[in-house]
């Protein structure tokens, strides 16, 4: 079982990396890209009961894997 | 201050306190690199500094603790994110919550924010560049233990060296901090103007350093400990350490 964790900067937080990538895409002629947000991707390989693991992984996301002051996260579970 | 550069010979405790020697702890994480500069900054002022290893779960008897710059635990995940869970940080949190004096510098600022001992967070510089240069700091609030000895209107010329020093907090938090006098230093031009081009990292409200609501925990991105002797370019950074020593002497 895997927990895929996608961490992105909060909307209100400056994302200079996203802006730099957006500029590069525009320069290269890729049209229609409105904005880019650069974040982090973590894949946790897990063993155990998903129902028991879920709250723990949520807690880990909140305490360590993301910083709630500046980042949002979402978890995608894969069996 | 640059304009009133003092003698660089070590000061005696009598000059910088009231006869008593204070004992400073300097935390050491794997990847700390300003720890020795911090010890030097305290010794130059005639006080004692001791290293405290990140695995130590006891601080011992200390009057104040410095959380130094560097790249603790490689700054993996986020700067300071892993360091905050080290054993020594649990003792530091207890020390701070009991009113102990704590000053974080650069990576130390990032760690204290991650630990929730200071509000906000430090993110990637707006320029995306690592900035290593001298900056000027304007002191916003002279009435704190970390700023009381800094002369009114004086600028401190100190170096920065960071890639993730852009201070961020939401507007509500910033307004509370401002109302409570928690914004201690802002980036300024050489003639004291707080403007965009003096700000090396894009910090909101040009914030270089802050303190907590209780005013016993403070931190800044620039390196005052690397500006404590005229011989190496500036001794302006001494004012921050002198402030704390003066404050502790007054309390002793």
Contacts between the chains, C-beta under 8 A, distances in Angstrom:
chain1	res1	chain2	res2	distance
A	9	B	123	7.7
A	12	B	170	6.4
A	13	B	123	6.5
A	13	B	168	5.7
A	14	B	123	6.7
A	14	B	126	6.0
A	14	B	166	6.7
A	14	B	168	7.0
A	14	B	202	6.5
A	16	B	124	5.9
A	16	B	125	7.3
A	16	B	126	5.0
A	16	B	127	7.3
A	16	B	128	5.2
A	16	B	202	7.4
A	17	B	124	6.5
A	17	B	128	6.6
A	20	B	128	6.1
A	64	B	77	7.3
A	64	B	81	6.5
A	64	B	82	7.8
A	64	B	85	7.0
A	65	B	77	7.2
A	67	B	78	5.9
A	67	B	81	7.0
A	67	B	114	6.7
A	67	B	121	5.6
A	69	B	113	7.6
A	69	B	120	6.4
A	69	B	121	4.4
A	69	B	168	7.4
A	69	B	169	7.3
A	70	B	121	4.6
A	70	B	123	5.9
A	70	B	168	5.9
